[in-house]
Amino acid sequence: MWRNSRTAAASVKTLKKSLLCCTRIGRRPRVHMCRLLSSSAARPPWRLLFFGTDQFAVESLKLLSVSRSSGDGVVENLEVVTHSSDVPVKRFAQQKQLPLHGWPPDIVDGHFDVGVVVSFGCLLPERLISKFPYGILNVHPSLLPRWRGPAPILHTILHGDTVTGVTIIQIRPHRFDVGPILNQELHQVPENCTADELGAALATKGARLLLHTLTSLPERLTHKREQGQAGATQAPKIRTSMSWLVWEEQTCEQIERLYRAIGSRIPLRTTWMGTTVKLLDFSGRCHISLSGSHQNYWMELDEIFPRGGPWAREEPITFW
């Protein structure tokens, strides 16, 4: 095993120093090498740094906070990185009195075991990722490699997927959503659900899957699998221009999916008798006539914006 007796002696000496370091510091050492050399230390509870911003991320942070408070042996220490603006993750961290860091964080080597990123929106540089002995995990609301990118839930609805899920990956620098898969769980997309409804369900499922992954993280890392390119699709941000309806080019089903995907964020718009109108709700299901020669739409409007400027109607009108 050893090339010569001098090499063996030096290795044993280094190992003894490392183990002595662990003994002096205690059960939760702050020195990287000590923690990695001790087989019993390579297990939870973890010292964890969380990166997140929106309500989807809050669900995972909430469950991690409960784990830390309950002493269930998964999370020992929990701190949070978020943006300076007043975002849901920041408000939750302040409410629970969790230590807060700005972006980018200034953290010391050996202070954390693992990081968790949920809906953060910033690429983490390699020099930051390398500070975590067990890497940084990401909760992604799709069955990767399908729907890589910032808007997977919206594209799931927009394209009529009947099955989606959540994926836990280990992040890599330079590109979003391409890291190896540690865990994955399927989720049936309910009929006629909106992006907001699906997002809430996947946030809860993702938080539970994250905690389950952390309980057996060393084993998950050992058996991680790389993402293939087969079935990979992109989920770019939704653009305001996508809210314009083109009646001659879109089917009833496409318009209904578009409404369920982005309607709560960006009202659908079209022109009617030379007037720009916002379509704020459906008053019925769209359908195709028996002859198939034309399509009928029922949509309810409560705002109309003519070219001269916005004005509101007191009563909704039906546009079909």
Contacts in CASP RR format, 6 or more apart in sequence:
PFRMAT RR
TARGET T0000
AUTHOR 0000-0000-0000
METHOD contacts of the structure
MODEL  1
MWRNSRTAAASVKTLKKSLLCCTRIGRRPRVHMCRLLSSSAARPPWRLLF
FGTDQFAVESLKLLSVSRSSGDGVVENLEVVTHSSDVPVKRFAQQKQLPL
HGWPPDIVDGHFDVGVVVSFGCLLPERLISKFPYGILNVHPSLLPRWRGP
APILHTILHGDTVTGVTIIQIRPHRFDVGPILNQELHQVPENCTADELGA
ALATKGARLLLHTLTSLPERLTHKREQGQAGATQAPKIRTSMSWLVWEEQ
TCEQIERLYRAIGSRIPLRTTWMGTTVKLLDFSGRCHISLSGSHQNYWME
LDEIFPRGGPWAREEPITFW
1 8 0 8 1.000
2 8 0 8 1.000
2 11 0 8 1.000
15 37 0 8 1.000
18 33 0 8 1.000
18 34 0 8 1.000
18 37 0 8 1.000
19 34 0 8 1.000
19 37 0 8 1.000
19 38 0 8 1.000
21 29 0 8 1.000
21 31 0 8 1.000
21 33 0 8 1.000
21 34 0 8 1.000
22 29 0 8 1.000
22 31 0 8 1.000
22 34 0 8 1.000
22 35 0 8 1.000
22 37 0 8 1.000
22 38 0 8 1.000
22 41 0 8 1.000
25 31 0 8 1.000
25 34 0 8 1.000
27 41 0 8 1.000
28 41 0 8 1.000
28 47 0 8 1.000
28 76 0 8 1.000
29 35 0 8 1.000
29 38 0 8 1.000
29 41 0 8 1.000
30 110 0 8 1.000
30 111 0 8 1.000
31 110 0 8 1.000
32 109 0 8 1.000
32 110 0 8 1.000
32 133 0 8 1.000
34 41 0 8 1.000
35 41 0 8 1.000
35 42 0 8 1.000
35 110 0 8 1.000
35 113 0 8 1.000
35 133 0 8 1.000
36 42 0 8 1.000
36 133 0 8 1.000
42 218 0 8 1.000
43 218 0 8 1.000
44 73 0 8 1.000
44 74 0 8 1.000
44 75 0 8 1.000
44 76 0 8 1.000
44 214 0 8 1.000
44 215 0 8 1.000
44 217 0 8 1.000
45 71 0 8 1.000
45 73 0 8 1.000
45 74 0 8 1.000
45 75 0 8 1.000
45 76 0 8 1.000
46 74 0 8 1.000
46 75 0 8 1.000
46 76 0 8 1.000
46 77 0 8 1.000
46 113 0 8 1.000
46 114 0 8 1.000
46 134 0 8 1.000
46 214 0 8 1.000
46 217 0 8 1.000
47 76 0 8 1.000
47 77 0 8 1.000
47 111 0 8 1.000
47 112 0 8 1.000
47 113 0 8 1.000
47 114 0 8 1.000
48 64 0 8 1.000
48 75 0 8 1.000
48 76 0 8 1.000
48 77 0 8 1.000
48 78 0 8 1.000
48 79 0 8 1.000
48 112 0 8 1.000
48 113 0 8 1.000
48 114 0 8 1.000
48 115 0 8 1.000
48 116 0 8 1.000
48 214 0 8 1.000
49 79 0 8 1.000
49 80 0 8 1.000
49 81 0 8 1.000
49 101 0 8 1.000
49 105 0 8 1.000
49 107 0 8 1.000
49 112 0 8 1.000
49 114 0 8 1.000
49 115 0 8 1.000
49 116 0 8 1.000
49 132 0 8 1.000
50 60 0 8 1.000
50 61 0 8 1.000
50 64 0 8 1.000
50 78 0 8 1.000
50 79 0 8 1.000
50 80 0 8 1.000
50 81 0 8 1.000
50 89 0 8 1.000
50 115 0 8 1.000
50 116 0 8 1.000
50 118 0 8 1.000
51 80 0 8 1.000
51 81 0 8 1.000
51 82 0 8 1.000
51 115 0 8 1.000
51 116 0 8 1.000
51 117 0 8 1.000
51 118 0 8 1.000
51 120 0 8 1.000
51 122 0 8 1.000
51 124 0 8 1.000
51 136 0 8 1.000
52 61 0 8 1.000
52 80 0 8 1.000
52 81 0 8 1.000
52 82 0 8 1.000
52 87 0 8 1.000
52 89 0 8 1.000
52 117 0 8 1.000
52 118 0 8 1.000
52 119 0 8 1.000
52 120 0 8 1.000
53 82 0 8 1.000
53 83 0 8 1.000
53 87 0 8 1.000
53 88 0 8 1.000
53 89 0 8 1.000
53 119 0 8 1.000
53 120 0 8 1.000
53 121 0 8 1.000
54 87 0 8 1.000
54 88 0 8 1.000
54 89 0 8 1.000
54 119 0 8 1.000
55 88 0 8 1.000
55 203 0 8 1.000
56 118 0 8 1.000
56 119 0 8 1.000
56 141 0 8 1.000
56 199 0 8 1.000
56 202 0 8 1.000
56 203 0 8 1.000
57 88 0 8 1.000
57 89 0 8 1.000
57 118 0 8 1.000
57 119 0 8 1.000
57 120 0 8 1.000
58 88 0 8 1.000
58 89 0 8 1.000
58 92 0 8 1.000
58 203 0 8 1.000
59 203 0 8 1.000
59 204 0 8 1.000
59 206 0 8 1.000
59 207 0 8 1.000
60 116 0 8 1.000
60 118 0 8 1.000
60 139 0 8 1.000
60 203 0 8 1.000
60 206 0 8 1.000
60 207 0 8 1.000
60 210 0 8 1.000
61 80 0 8 1.000
61 89 0 8 1.000
61 92 0 8 1.000
61 93 0 8 1.000
61 118 0 8 1.000
62 92 0 8 1.000
62 207 0 8 1.000
63 207 0 8 1.000
63 208 0 8 1.000
63 210 0 8 1.000
63 211 0 8 1.000
64 75 0 8 1.000
64 78 0 8 1.000
64 116 0 8 1.000
64 207 0 8 1.000
64 210 0 8 1.000
64 211 0 8 1.000
65 78 0 8 1.000
65 92 0 8 1.000
65 96 0 8 1.000
65 98 0 8 1.000
67 73 0 8 1.000
67 74 0 8 1.000
67 75 0 8 1.000
67 211 0 8 1.000
68 75 0 8 1.000
68 76 0 8 1.000
68 77 0 8 1.000
68 78 0 8 1.000
74 211 0 8 1.000
74 214 0 8 1.000
74 215 0 8 1.000
75 214 0 8 1.000
77 112 0 8 1.000
78 98 0 8 1.000
79 98 0 8 1.000
79 99 0 8 1.000
79 100 0 8 1.000
79 101 0 8 1.000
79 112 0 8 1.000
80 89 0 8 1.000
80 90 0 8 1.000
80 93 0 8 1.000
80 98 0 8 1.000
80 99 0 8 1.000
80 100 0 8 1.000
80 101 0 8 1.000
81 100 0 8 1.000
81 101 0 8 1.000
81 102 0 8 1.000
81 103 0 8 1.000
81 105 0 8 1.000
81 120 0 8 1.000
82 89 0 8 1.000
82 90 0 8 1.000
82 93 0 8 1.000
82 100 0 8 1.000
82 101 0 8 1.000
82 102 0 8 1.000
82 103 0 8 1.000
83 90 0 8 1.000
83 102 0 8 1.000
83 103 0 8 1.000
84 102 0 8 1.000
84 103 0 8 1.000
90 100 0 8 1.000
92 98 0 8 1.000
93 100 0 8 1.000
94 100 0 8 1.000
101 107 0 8 1.000
103 122 0 8 1.000
104 125 0 8 1.000
104 128 0 8 1.000
105 128 0 8 1.000
107 128 0 8 1.000
107 131 0 8 1.000
109 131 0 8 1.000
110 131 0 8 1.000
110 133 0 8 1.000
111 131 0 8 1.000
112 131 0 8 1.000
112 132 0 8 1.000
113 132 0 8 1.000
113 133 0 8 1.000
113 134 0 8 1.000
114 132 0 8 1.000
114 133 0 8 1.000
114 134 0 8 1.000
114 135 0 8 1.000
114 136 0 8 1.000
114 137 0 8 1.000
114 214 0 8 1.000
114 217 0 8 1.000
115 132 0 8 1.000
115 134 0 8 1.000
115 135 0 8 1.000
115 136 0 8 1.000
115 137 0 8 1.000
116 136 0 8 1.000
116 137 0 8 1.000
116 138 0 8 1.000
116 139 0 8 1.000
116 210 0 8 1.000
117 124 0 8 1.000
117 136 0 8 1.000
117 137 0 8 1.000
117 138 0 8 1.000
117 139 0 8 1.000
117 171 0 8 1.000
118 138 0 8 1.000
118 139 0 8 1.000
118 210 0 8 1.000
119 139 0 8 1.000
121 150 0 8 1.000
123 173 0 8 1.000
123 174 0 8 1.000
123 175 0 8 1.000
123 176 0 8 1.000
124 136 0 8 1.000
124 171 0 8 1.000
124 173 0 8 1.000
125 173 0 8 1.000
126 173 0 8 1.000
126 174 0 8 1.000
129 135 0 8 1.000
129 136 0 8 1.000
129 171 0 8 1.000
129 172 0 8 1.000
129 173 0 8 1.000
134 217 0 8 1.000
134 218 0 8 1.000
134 221 0 8 1.000
135 170 0 8 1.000
135 171 0 8 1.000
136 170 0 8 1.000
136 171 0 8 1.000
137 168 0 8 1.000
137 169 0 8 1.000
137 170 0 8 1.000
137 171 0 8 1.000
137 182 0 8 1.000
137 210 0 8 1.000
137 213 0 8 1.000
137 214 0 8 1.000
138 168 0 8 1.000
138 169 0 8 1.000
138 170 0 8 1.000
138 171 0 8 1.000
138 177 0 8 1.000
139 166 0 8 1.000
139 167 0 8 1.000
139 168 0 8 1.000
139 206 0 8 1.000
139 207 0 8 1.000
139 209 0 8 1.000
139 210 0 8 1.000
140 152 0 8 1.000
140 166 0 8 1.000
140 167 0 8 1.000
140 168 0 8 1.000
140 169 0 8 1.000
140 177 0 8 1.000
141 152 0 8 1.000
141 153 0 8 1.000
141 164 0 8 1.000
141 165 0 8 1.000
141 166 0 8 1.000
141 199 0 8 1.000
141 202 0 8 1.000
141 203 0 8 1.000
141 206 0 8 1.000
142 148 0 8 1.000
142 152 0 8 1.000
142 153 0 8 1.000
142 156 0 8 1.000
142 164 0 8 1.000
142 165 0 8 1.000
142 166 0 8 1.000
142 167 0 8 1.000
142 235 0 8 1.000
143 163 0 8 1.000
143 164 0 8 1.000
143 165 0 8 1.000
143 167 0 8 1.000
143 184 0 8 1.000
143 186 0 8 1.000
144 167 0 8 1.000
144 169 0 8 1.000
144 177 0 8 1.000
144 181 0 8 1.000
144 184 0 8 1.000
144 227 0 8 1.000
145 177 0 8 1.000
145 178 0 8 1.000
145 227 0 8 1.000
145 228 0 8 1.000
145 229 0 8 1.000
145 230 0 8 1.000
145 231 0 8 1.000
145 232 0 8 1.000
145 233 0 8 1.000
146 231 0 8 1.000
146 232 0 8 1.000
146 233 0 8 1.000
147 155 0 8 1.000
147 156 0 8 1.000
147 164 0 8 1.000
147 233 0 8 1.000
147 234 0 8 1.000
147 235 0 8 1.000
148 176 0 8 1.000
148 177 0 8 1.000
148 178 0 8 1.000
148 232 0 8 1.000
148 233 0 8 1.000
148 234 0 8 1.000
148 235 0 8 1.000
149 176 0 8 1.000
149 177 0 8 1.000
149 234 0 8 1.000
149 235 0 8 1.000
149 236 0 8 1.000
150 176 0 8 1.000
150 235 0 8 1.000
150 236 0 8 1.000
150 237 0 8 1.000
151 235 0 8 1.000
151 236 0 8 1.000
151 237 0 8 1.000
151 238 0 8 1.000
152 164 0 8 1.000
152 235 0 8 1.000
153 164 0 8 1.000
153 195 0 8 1.000
153 198 0 8 1.000
153 199 0 8 1.000
153 202 0 8 1.000
154 195 0 8 1.000
154 235 0 8 1.000
154 238 0 8 1.000
154 261 0 8 1.000
154 262 0 8 1.000
155 233 0 8 1.000
155 235 0 8 1.000
155 261 0 8 1.000
156 164 0 8 1.000
156 189 0 8 1.000
156 195 0 8 1.000
156 198 0 8 1.000
157 189 0 8 1.000
157 193 0 8 1.000
157 194 0 8 1.000
157 195 0 8 1.000
157 198 0 8 1.000
157 257 0 8 1.000
157 260 0 8 1.000
157 261 0 8 1.000
158 257 0 8 1.000
158 258 0 8 1.000
158 261 0 8 1.000
158 262 0 8 1.000
159 257 0 8 1.000
160 189 0 8 1.000
160 257 0 8 1.000
161 189 0 8 1.000
162 188 0 8 1.000
162 189 0 8 1.000
163 186 0 8 1.000
163 187 0 8 1.000
163 188 0 8 1.000
163 189 0 8 1.000
164 186 0 8 1.000
164 187 0 8 1.000
164 189 0 8 1.000
164 198 0 8 1.000
164 202 0 8 1.000
165 184 0 8 1.000
165 185 0 8 1.000
165 186 0 8 1.000
165 187 0 8 1.000
165 202 0 8 1.000
165 205 0 8 1.000
166 184 0 8 1.000
166 185 0 8 1.000
166 187 0 8 1.000
166 202 0 8 1.000
166 205 0 8 1.000
166 206 0 8 1.000
166 209 0 8 1.000
167 181 0 8 1.000
167 183 0 8 1.000
167 184 0 8 1.000
168 181 0 8 1.000
168 182 0 8 1.000
168 183 0 8 1.000
168 184 0 8 1.000
168 206 0 8 1.000
168 209 0 8 1.000
168 210 0 8 1.000
168 213 0 8 1.000
168 220 0 8 1.000
169 177 0 8 1.000
169 179 0 8 1.000
169 180 0 8 1.000
169 181 0 8 1.000
169 182 0 8 1.000
169 227 0 8 1.000
170 179 0 8 1.000
170 180 0 8 1.000
170 182 0 8 1.000
170 221 0 8 1.000
170 224 0 8 1.000
171 179 0 8 1.000
172 178 0 8 1.000
172 179 0 8 1.000
178 227 0 8 1.000
179 226 0 8 1.000
179 227 0 8 1.000
180 224 0 8 1.000
180 225 0 8 1.000
180 226 0 8 1.000
180 227 0 8 1.000
181 224 0 8 1.000
181 225 0 8 1.000
181 226 0 8 1.000
181 227 0 8 1.000
182 213 0 8 1.000
182 217 0 8 1.000
182 220 0 8 1.000
182 221 0 8 1.000
182 224 0 8 1.000
183 209 0 8 1.000
183 212 0 8 1.000
183 213 0 8 1.000
183 220 0 8 1.000
185 205 0 8 1.000
185 206 0 8 1.000
185 209 0 8 1.000
187 201 0 8 1.000
187 202 0 8 1.000
187 205 0 8 1.000
189 198 0 8 1.000
190 197 0 8 1.000
190 198 0 8 1.000
192 260 0 8 1.000
193 260 0 8 1.000
194 260 0 8 1.000
194 261 0 8 1.000
194 263 0 8 1.000
194 264 0 8 1.000
195 260 0 8 1.000
195 261 0 8 1.000
195 262 0 8 1.000
195 264 0 8 1.000
196 264 0 8 1.000
213 220 0 8 1.000
238 261 0 8 1.000
238 262 0 8 1.000
238 265 0 8 1.000
238 266 0 8 1.000
240 266 0 8 1.000
242 258 0 8 1.000
242 262 0 8 1.000
242 266 0 8 1.000
243 258 0 8 1.000
243 262 0 8 1.000
243 263 0 8 1.000
243 266 0 8 1.000
243 267 0 8 1.000
243 268 0 8 1.000
243 269 0 8 1.000
244 268 0 8 1.000
244 269 0 8 1.000
244 270 0 8 1.000
245 255 0 8 1.000
245 258 0 8 1.000
245 268 0 8 1.000
245 269 0 8 1.000
245 270 0 8 1.000
245 279 0 8 1.000
247 270 0 8 1.000
247 297 0 8 1.000
250 258 0 8 1.000
251 295 0 8 1.000
252 286 0 8 1.000
252 287 0 8 1.000
252 288 0 8 1.000
252 295 0 8 1.000
252 296 0 8 1.000
252 297 0 8 1.000
253 286 0 8 1.000
255 268 0 8 1.000
255 286 0 8 1.000
255 297 0 8 1.000
256 282 0 8 1.000
256 285 0 8 1.000
256 286 0 8 1.000
258 268 0 8 1.000
259 268 0 8 1.000
259 279 0 8 1.000
259 282 0 8 1.000
262 268 0 8 1.000
267 278 0 8 1.000
267 279 0 8 1.000
267 280 0 8 1.000
267 303 0 8 1.000
268 278 0 8 1.000
268 279 0 8 1.000
269 276 0 8 1.000
269 277 0 8 1.000
269 278 0 8 1.000
269 279 0 8 1.000
270 276 0 8 1.000
270 277 0 8 1.000
270 279 0 8 1.000
271 277 0 8 1.000
272 319 0 8 1.000
274 307 0 8 1.000
275 304 0 8 1.000
275 305 0 8 1.000
275 306 0 8 1.000
275 307 0 8 1.000
276 304 0 8 1.000
276 305 0 8 1.000
276 306 0 8 1.000
276 307 0 8 1.000
277 301 0 8 1.000
277 303 0 8 1.000
277 304 0 8 1.000
277 305 0 8 1.000
277 319 0 8 1.000
278 301 0 8 1.000
278 303 0 8 1.000
278 304 0 8 1.000
278 305 0 8 1.000
279 299 0 8 1.000
279 300 0 8 1.000
279 301 0 8 1.000
279 319 0 8 1.000
280 300 0 8 1.000
280 301 0 8 1.000
280 302 0 8 1.000
280 303 0 8 1.000
281 299 0 8 1.000
281 300 0 8 1.000
281 302 0 8 1.000
281 316 0 8 1.000
282 298 0 8 1.000
282 299 0 8 1.000
282 300 0 8 1.000
283 298 0 8 1.000
283 299 0 8 1.000
283 300 0 8 1.000
283 316 0 8 1.000
283 318 0 8 1.000
284 298 0 8 1.000
285 298 0 8 1.000
286 295 0 8 1.000
286 296 0 8 1.000
286 297 0 8 1.000
286 298 0 8 1.000
287 295 0 8 1.000
287 296 0 8 1.000
288 295 0 8 1.000
288 296 0 8 1.000
289 295 0 8 1.000
289 296 0 8 1.000
296 320 0 8 1.000
297 319 0 8 1.000
297 320 0 8 1.000
298 318 0 8 1.000
298 320 0 8 1.000
299 318 0 8 1.000
299 319 0 8 1.000
299 320 0 8 1.000
300 316 0 8 1.000
300 317 0 8 1.000
300 318 0 8 1.000
300 319 0 8 1.000
301 313 0 8 1.000
301 316 0 8 1.000
301 317 0 8 1.000
301 318 0 8 1.000
301 319 0 8 1.000
302 312 0 8 1.000
302 313 0 8 1.000
302 316 0 8 1.000
303 310 0 8 1.000
303 312 0 8 1.000
303 313 0 8 1.000
304 311 0 8 1.000
304 312 0 8 1.000
304 313 0 8 1.000
305 311 0 8 1.000
END
